[in-house]
Amino acid sequence: MDYIDYYKELGVSKEATEQDIKKAYRKMARKYHPDVNPNDAAAEQKFKVINEANEVLGDPEKRKKYDQYGKDWIHAEAFEEAKKQQRTANRQQGGGPRGKYSGSGDFSDFFEAMFGGGGFTSGGGFSGGGQVKFRGQDFNAELRLGLRDAYSTQKQTLTVNGKNIRLTIPAGIEDGQTIKITGHGGPGRNGGPKGDLFITFSITNDTPFKRDGSHLYGHVDIDLYTAVLGGDITVDTFNGKAKLKVRPGTQNGTQVKLKGKGFPKYKKEGEFGDLYLTYTVIIPTSLSSKEKELFQQLAALK
């Protein structure tokens, strides 16, 4: 993992206050936001780095670890535990640390100097053979889909750090849902396992339907005469058209349910939610003289 100077990315000094960091982040986020820079890959990458910097420096505990360990801050607890166990081992052996750590170079050099190539056993004790193994960093990515794409199972190829990953996206994936792809994160250190890749889905909706889980909601216009007398109409569903019988005397705002015409249920093959349609009764505004006369006659009957 390459070192990223989060202070430099936000344009603040290491003495910056929490308020300074928050103010700088907001300014940079507005400048590089994807909505402001559409189809600009460089701006999108910069926006991701800025968010990462804010996530670390905006958290006092993470910032403390970052200031002390740099790019290896995510392994801070492991480093501290390693040093603690080494001190214990030295006391038990009656000796001092083997080698010196100058404070420069990579942290892997620090362990090499401190432990002389030693590591820890699975039980947590110090062992003179082998090195301390660290799990690789987890990666996070966002994948955007249209609601119509999320309606059916998709197969896509993602490129992460120069590697192509074939991905099957089950129908019914939710907006904001995150899935984990094991072993596709950063490489481990000293033979440790790779991290994982977490993909968060952003579902955009350009359809006339509103989604709530596996259910869909929509509106249907019906004329006054159909609302009063009833009749058959054809309505749009998410995957085609359907015939619907309107009951006589249907009121404006009446909601009907079309069972099984909603959205696919996530990882439940062949199962769908329902479609709820709300009627909007359209009142005629341009009546002919004859129509007005007929309405007047109806009114007189009442």
Secondary structure as a PSIPRED ss2 file (coil, helix, strand):
# PSIPRED VFORMAT (PSIPRED V4.0)

   1 M C   1.000  0.000  0.000
   2 D C   1.000  0.000  0.000
   3 Y C   1.000  0.000  0.000
   4 I C   1.000  0.000  0.000
   5 D C   1.000  0.000  0.000
   6 Y H   0.000  1.000  0.000
   7 Y H   0.000  1.000  0.000
   8 K H   0.000  1.000  0.000
   9 E H   0.000  1.000  0.000
  10 L H   0.000  1.000  0.000
  11 G C   1.000  0.000  0.000
  12 V C   1.000  0.000  0.000
  13 S C   1.000  0.000  0.000
  14 K C   1.000  0.000  0.000
  15 E C   1.000  0.000  0.000
  16 A C   1.000  0.000  0.000
  17 T C   1.000  0.000  0.000
  18 E H   0.000  1.000  0.000
  19 Q H   0.000  1.000  0.000
  20 D H   0.000  1.000  0.000
  21 I H   0.000  1.000  0.000
  22 K H   0.000  1.000  0.000
  23 K H   0.000  1.000  0.000
  24 A H   0.000  1.000  0.000
  25 Y H   0.000  1.000  0.000
  26 R H   0.000  1.000  0.000
  27 K H   0.000  1.000  0.000
  28 M H   0.000  1.000  0.000
  29 A H   0.000  1.000  0.000
  30 R H   0.000  1.000  0.000
  31 K H   0.000  1.000  0.000
  32 Y H   0.000  1.000  0.000
  33 H C   1.000  0.000  0.000
  34 P C   1.000  0.000  0.000
  35 D C   1.000  0.000  0.000
  36 V C   1.000  0.000  0.000
  37 N C   1.000  0.000  0.000
  38 P C   1.000  0.000  0.000
  39 N C   1.000  0.000  0.000
  40 D C   1.000  0.000  0.000
  41 A H   0.000  1.000  0.000
  42 A H   0.000  1.000  0.000
  43 A H   0.000  1.000  0.000
  44 E H   0.000  1.000  0.000
  45 Q H   0.000  1.000  0.000
  46 K H   0.000  1.000  0.000
  47 F H   0.000  1.000  0.000
  48 K H   0.000  1.000  0.000
  49 V H   0.000  1.000  0.000
  50 I H   0.000  1.000  0.000
  51 N H   0.000  1.000  0.000
  52 E H   0.000  1.000  0.000
  53 A H   0.000  1.000  0.000
  54 N H   0.000  1.000  0.000
  55 E H   0.000  1.000  0.000
  56 V H   0.000  1.000  0.000
  57 L H   0.000  1.000  0.000
  58 G C   1.000  0.000  0.000
  59 D C   1.000  0.000  0.000
  60 P H   0.000  1.000  0.000
  61 E H   0.000  1.000  0.000
  62 K H   0.000  1.000  0.000
  63 R H   0.000  1.000  0.000
  64 K H   0.000  1.000  0.000
  65 K H   0.000  1.000  0.000
  66 Y H   0.000  1.000  0.000
  67 D H   0.000  1.000  0.000
  68 Q H   0.000  1.000  0.000
  69 Y H   0.000  1.000  0.000
  70 G H   0.000  1.000  0.000
  71 K H   0.000  1.000  0.000
  72 D H   0.000  1.000  0.000
  73 W H   0.000  1.000  0.000
  74 I H   0.000  1.000  0.000
  75 H H   0.000  1.000  0.000
  76 A H   0.000  1.000  0.000
  77 E H   0.000  1.000  0.000
  78 A H   0.000  1.000  0.000
  79 F H   0.000  1.000  0.000
  80 E H   0.000  1.000  0.000
  81 E H   0.000  1.000  0.000
  82 A H   0.000  1.000  0.000
  83 K H   0.000  1.000  0.000
  84 K H   0.000  1.000  0.000
  85 Q H   0.000  1.000  0.000
  86 Q H   0.000  1.000  0.000
  87 R H   0.000  1.000  0.000
  88 T H   0.000  1.000  0.000
  89 A H   0.000  1.000  0.000
  90 N H   0.000  1.000  0.000
  91 R H   0.000  1.000  0.000
  92 Q H   0.000  1.000  0.000
  93 Q H   0.000  1.000  0.000
  94 G C   1.000  0.000  0.000
  95 G C   1.000  0.000  0.000
  96 G C   1.000  0.000  0.000
  97 P C   1.000  0.000  0.000
  98 R C   1.000  0.000  0.000
  99 G C   1.000  0.000  0.000
 100 K C   1.000  0.000  0.000
 101 Y C   1.000  0.000  0.000
 102 S C   1.000  0.000  0.000
 103 G C   1.000  0.000  0.000
 104 S C   1.000  0.000  0.000
 105 G C   1.000  0.000  0.000
 106 D C   1.000  0.000  0.000
 107 F H   0.000  1.000  0.000
 108 S H   0.000  1.000  0.000
 109 D H   0.000  1.000  0.000
 110 F H   0.000  1.000  0.000
 111 F H   0.000  1.000  0.000
 112 E H   0.000  1.000  0.000
 113 A H   0.000  1.000  0.000
 114 M H   0.000  1.000  0.000
 115 F H   0.000  1.000  0.000
 116 G C   1.000  0.000  0.000
 117 G C   1.000  0.000  0.000
 118 G C   1.000  0.000  0.000
 119 G E   0.000  0.000  1.000
 120 F E   0.000  0.000  1.000
 121 T C   1.000  0.000  0.000
 122 S C   1.000  0.000  0.000
 123 G C   1.000  0.000  0.000
 124 G C   1.000  0.000  0.000
 125 G C   1.000  0.000  0.000
 126 F E   0.000  0.000  1.000
 127 S E   0.000  0.000  1.000
 128 G C   1.000  0.000  0.000
 129 G C   1.000  0.000  0.000
 130 G C   1.000  0.000  0.000
 131 Q C   1.000  0.000  0.000
 132 V C   1.000  0.000  0.000
 133 K C   1.000  0.000  0.000
 134 F E   0.000  0.000  1.000
 135 R C   1.000  0.000  0.000
 136 G C   1.000  0.000  0.000
 137 Q C   1.000  0.000  0.000
 138 D C   1.000  0.000  0.000
 139 F E   0.000  0.000  1.000
 140 N E   0.000  0.000  1.000
 141 A E   0.000  0.000  1.000
 142 E E   0.000  0.000  1.000
 143 L E   0.000  0.000  1.000
 144 R E   0.000  0.000  1.000
 145 L E   0.000  0.000  1.000
 146 G E   0.000  0.000  1.000
 147 L H   0.000  1.000  0.000
 148 R H   0.000  1.000  0.000
 149 D H   0.000  1.000  0.000
 150 A H   0.000  1.000  0.000
 151 Y C   1.000  0.000  0.000
 152 S C   1.000  0.000  0.000
 153 T C   1.000  0.000  0.000
 154 Q E   0.000  0.000  1.000
 155 K E   0.000  0.000  1.000
 156 Q E   0.000  0.000  1.000
 157 T E   0.000  0.000  1.000
 158 L E   0.000  0.000  1.000
 159 T E   0.000  0.000  1.000
 160 V E   0.000  0.000  1.000
 161 N C   1.000  0.000  0.000
 162 G C   1.000  0.000  0.000
 163 K E   0.000  0.000  1.000
 164 N E   0.000  0.000  1.000
 165 I E   0.000  0.000  1.000
 166 R E   0.000  0.000  1.000
 167 L E   0.000  0.000  1.000
 168 T E   0.000  0.000  1.000
 169 I E   0.000  0.000  1.000
 170 P C   1.000  0.000  0.000
 171 A C   1.000  0.000  0.000
 172 G C   1.000  0.000  0.000
 173 I C   1.000  0.000  0.000
 174 E C   1.000  0.000  0.000
 175 D C   1.000  0.000  0.000
 176 G C   1.000  0.000  0.000
 177 Q C   1.000  0.000  0.000
 178 T E   0.000  0.000  1.000
 179 I E   0.000  0.000  1.000
 180 K E   0.000  0.000  1.000
 181 I E   0.000  0.000  1.000
 182 T C   1.000  0.000  0.000
 183 G C   1.000  0.000  0.000
 184 H C   1.000  0.000  0.000
 185 G C   1.000  0.000  0.000
 186 G C   1.000  0.000  0.000
 187 P C   1.000  0.000  0.000
 188 G C   1.000  0.000  0.000
 189 R E   0.000  0.000  1.000
 190 N C   1.000  0.000  0.000
 191 G C   1.000  0.000  0.000
 192 G C   1.000  0.000  0.000
 193 P C   1.000  0.000  0.000
 194 K C   1.000  0.000  0.000
 195 G C   1.000  0.000  0.000
 196 D C   1.000  0.000  0.000
 197 L E   0.000  0.000  1.000
 198 F E   0.000  0.000  1.000
 199 I E   0.000  0.000  1.000
 200 T E   0.000  0.000  1.000
 201 F E   0.000  0.000  1.000
 202 S E   0.000  0.000  1.000
 203 I E   0.000  0.000  1.000
 204 T E   0.000  0.000  1.000
 205 N C   1.000  0.000  0.000
 206 D C   1.000  0.000  0.000
 207 T C   1.000  0.000  0.000
 208 P C   1.000  0.000  0.000
 209 F C   1.000  0.000  0.000
 210 K E   0.000  0.000  1.000
 211 R E   0.000  0.000  1.000
 212 D E   0.000  0.000  1.000
 213 G C   1.000  0.000  0.000
 214 S C   1.000  0.000  0.000
 215 H E   0.000  0.000  1.000
 216 L E   0.000  0.000  1.000
 217 Y E   0.000  0.000  1.000
 218 G E   0.000  0.000  1.000
 219 H E   0.000  0.000  1.000
 220 V E   0.000  0.000  1.000
 221 D E   0.000  0.000  1.000
 222 I E   0.000  0.000  1.000
 223 D E   0.000  0.000  1.000
 224 L H   0.000  1.000  0.000
 225 Y H   0.000  1.000  0.000
 226 T H   0.000  1.000  0.000
 227 A H   0.000  1.000  0.000
 228 V H   0.000  1.000  0.000
 229 L H   0.000  1.000  0.000
 230 G C   1.000  0.000  0.000
 231 G E   0.000  0.000  1.000
 232 D E   0.000  0.000  1.000
 233 I E   0.000  0.000  1.000
 234 T E   0.000  0.000  1.000
 235 V E   0.000  0.000  1.000
 236 D E   0.000  0.000  1.000
 237 T E   0.000  0.000  1.000
 238 F C   1.000  0.000  0.000
 239 N C   1.000  0.000  0.000
 240 G E   0.000  0.000  1.000
 241 K E   0.000  0.000  1.000
 242 A E   0.000  0.000  1.000
 243 K E   0.000  0.000  1.000
 244 L E   0.000  0.000  1.000
 245 K E   0.000  0.000  1.000
 246 V E   0.000  0.000  1.000
 247 R C   1.000  0.000  0.000
 248 P C   1.000  0.000  0.000
 249 G C   1.000  0.000  0.000
 250 T C   1.000  0.000  0.000
 251 Q C   1.000  0.000  0.000
 252 N C   1.000  0.000  0.000
 253 G C   1.000  0.000  0.000
 254 T C   1.000  0.000  0.000
 255 Q E   0.000  0.000  1.000
 256 V E   0.000  0.000  1.000
 257 K E   0.000  0.000  1.000
 258 L E   0.000  0.000  1.000
 259 K C   1.000  0.000  0.000
 260 G C   1.000  0.000  0.000
 261 K C   1.000  0.000  0.000
 262 G C   1.000  0.000  0.000
 263 F C   1.000  0.000  0.000
 264 P E   0.000  0.000  1.000
 265 K C   1.000  0.000  0.000
 266 Y C   1.000  0.000  0.000
 267 K C   1.000  0.000  0.000
 268 K C   1.000  0.000  0.000
 269 E C   1.000  0.000  0.000
 270 G C   1.000  0.000  0.000
 271 E C   1.000  0.000  0.000
 272 F E   0.000  0.000  1.000
 273 G C   1.000  0.000  0.000
 274 D C   1.000  0.000  0.000
 275 L E   0.000  0.000  1.000
 276 Y E   0.000  0.000  1.000
 277 L E   0.000  0.000  1.000
 278 T E   0.000  0.000  1.000
 279 Y E   0.000  0.000  1.000
 280 T E   0.000  0.000  1.000
 281 V E   0.000  0.000  1.000
 282 I E   0.000  0.000  1.000
 283 I C   1.000  0.000  0.000
 284 P C   1.000  0.000  0.000
 285 T C   1.000  0.000  0.000
 286 S C   1.000  0.000  0.000
 287 L C   1.000  0.000  0.000
 288 S C   1.000  0.000  0.000
 289 S H   0.000  1.000  0.000
 290 K H   0.000  1.000  0.000
 291 E H   0.000  1.000  0.000
 292 K H   0.000  1.000  0.000
 293 E H   0.000  1.000  0.000
 294 L H   0.000  1.000  0.000
 295 F H   0.000  1.000  0.000
 296 Q H   0.000  1.000  0.000
 297 Q H   0.000  1.000  0.000
 298 L H   0.000  1.000  0.000
 299 A H   0.000  1.000  0.000
 300 A H   0.000  1.000  0.000
 301 L H   0.000  1.000  0.000
 302 K C   1.000  0.000  0.000
